[in-house]
Amino acid sequence: MKSHWNKKIANQYIKKYAKIKISKDLALRIYTTHLLGSEKKLVLHGGGNTSLKETQKDIFNKTTNVMHVKGSGWDMSNLTEEGMPTVFLDPLLKTLKFNKMTDRNMVNFLRNNLLNPSSPNPSVETLLHAFLPHKYIDHTHANAILSLVNLENSDKILKKIFGNKLAIIPYVMPGFDLAKICYQIYNENKKVEGLLLLNHGIFTFAETAEDSYNRMIKYVTIAENFIKKCKLKSKKINTSDKKNNNFDIGKLQNQFRKIYYNITNNKWIIKYHESKDDVLLSNLKNLKTMFSKGPVTPDHVIRIKAKPLLIDSIKNKKDKFVESDIMKYVIEYKKYFQKYKHTIKNAKIVDPLPRIIIIPNLGYFSIGLTQKEEKIANDVFLSMKESIIDSNYVSTFKSINQKEIFKMEYWPLERAKLSSKKRKKFEGNIAIITGGAGKIGSAIATKFLKENIEVVLFDKNFKTFDNEIKNKCTCIKCDLSNKKEVIKSINKVVYQFGGIDILISNSGSAFQGQMKDLNEKVLQDSMANNFYSHHYIIQETVKIMINQSFGGSISINLSKQSINPGKNFGPYGIAKASALFMMKQYALECGKHNIRVNGVNADRIQSGLLTKEMINQRAKARGLKGSDYLKNNLLNKEVTAADVAESFYVQLLLDKTTANIITVDGGNIEASLR
């Protein structure tokens, strides 16, 4: 592992934070925290922590000892000074005389000693940082270190590698007890440059930010080099890259979503991983033995449970085979909870579902309630995978026991790292929006993102698309009038998310001309863009929704033209009228599957379709001035793309309504329905 310390960048941090009266020492603390947090092989998603001891003036202008320490759950890769809450140091040191301290008392005590009462909770390892005398302290869950601190003979191997440079700490849950033991062992040899916590991670410390950071890199590199030597001496772990390419992965993902929904009544993201390395993992000879022993660091258990679900070969098994395997996992988890729930007061069982599923010859699946949670689960699993496989080149992997795993998984201070916000109604739902790069498509995307919906946009190109929205969505280039492209694009969505819950079929193109003079190709192109494009994507989406077995919502942007034809607008209106009938037909056929199919009739929305040139043409056809065209309705109000987006969202809320059309046109009697 390379050190990324850069004096020039360090000085930039100092200058940047000096502008807001942040000390040089704290600026450098933030800099090296970012360096550590940006390296996935060191820390992941809120894991690890750092601290700095210095002096500050209190409200009486008296110099006092303080410590800045990472806030609990804050991400080391991008935190600011707000993520390094400051505590009075001297009161913390007085707790050394205690033999015991409850978690509740510790948290309250730490909060009572914050300089700023509105600061986030300090790390659960704050006392450990306080009890060690060093100015700068760094703590990570480095992959290579985890491979070495999770062995049956870790003590012996660690002493062989590091000698007396690093002290070895037996496994103890984070909190007061761990802080006290670290203090006691450190005092037996104050020359050590760090601590190795069995089944947990590594601490390094020094009097400068650069030295503490470089010590972390140095000792992790030593660990990496030792593992490399072991790999050269050891036999390769038995596996193969044989892959089953004839299996319907999408259907399997739909099946997973169905089972997870039936158990939790929530929509889940199920992502498929099929690279060569993923298949090699799935075909490991001793897969069950290696991955059924527990996590490599207790912090991982709240993200991916203690172990993945390992499904036996799928040969000669029917579609329902996954359900029995998942239910076995669920039953085992519930037994585990019942056995150890007495260890945590008032423990309430969380969902019992695996976050990682591995299947031989296929690869694996990472799972979360949202795409963010799924990505975290995958990152944590990849870290776990590397550490466990490497540990088996060195010796035999050994995690903490089930009781300790449970205590960590249900420890209130650990669970506090997870979001406690109430989920929004459609949070985690997977939505495809066609014509996504257009004005209406982007307005719908913006609305859906606010509701925490996972948004996938289909369009022919995204060159001029708003980057702020683009970065929050999955964007797929697709010609919707090409059925093969539609199928390919839908498969991409399923592989990445596991299924589809919402389809907003919004794409379309305007075609004008008088029917008596119409070129046949104009009508064909209009049908391709305004009818078949809707049909192709709805057809494929319905198949997926039926496989998932929990219904879904499909809405089509139909246009006022489907009801109230305009002069010289026949090619467009005919295709839209056909789309309206198609909407009703799909509603008729899909109702029994709880799939709702509805439409929105919007009119005169200034957009990529209704350009200024088009507005003038349509105004002329209706005998209006161009300036009056957009407001020519009963309410005399211009209807915007945001108004259309709201109407599509309303269709989601009407869960007992299908074959429904909402008009968004400011009032047009000729286009009104019943």
Secondary structure, DSSP 4 states (H G I P E B T S, - for coil): ------HHHHHHHHHHHHTTT--HHHHHHHHHHHHHHT-TTT--TT--EEEEEEEEE-TTS-EEEEEEEPBTT--TTT--GGGS-EEEHHHHHHGGG-S---HHHHHHHHHHTBSSTTSPPBPTTHHHHHHS--SEEEEE--HHHHHHHSBTTHHHHHHHHHTTSEEEE----TTHHHHHHHHHHHHH-TT-SEEEETTTEEEEEESSHHHHHHHHHHHHHHHHHHHHHHHHHSPPPP------TTS-HHHHHHHHHHHHHHHHSS--EEEEE-SHHHHHHHT-TTHHHHHSS--SSGGGHHHH-SS-EEPPP-TT--TTHHHHHHHHHHHHHHHHHHHHGGGSTT--------SEEEETTTEEEEEESSHHHHHHHHHHHHHHHHHHHHHHHHS-B----HHHHHHHHT-HHHHTTS--SPPPTTTT-EEEEETTTSHHHHHHHHHHHHTT-EEEEEES--TTS-HHHHTTSEEEE--TT-HHHHHHHHHHHHHHHS--SEEEE-------B-GGG--HHHHHHHHIIIIIHHHHHHHHHHHHHHHHTS-EEEEEE--GGGTS--TTBHHHHHHHHHHHHHHHHHHHHHGGGTEEEEEEEE-S--SSSS-HHHHHHHHHHTT--HHHHTT-STT-----HHHHHHHHHHHHH-TT--S-EEEESS--GGG---
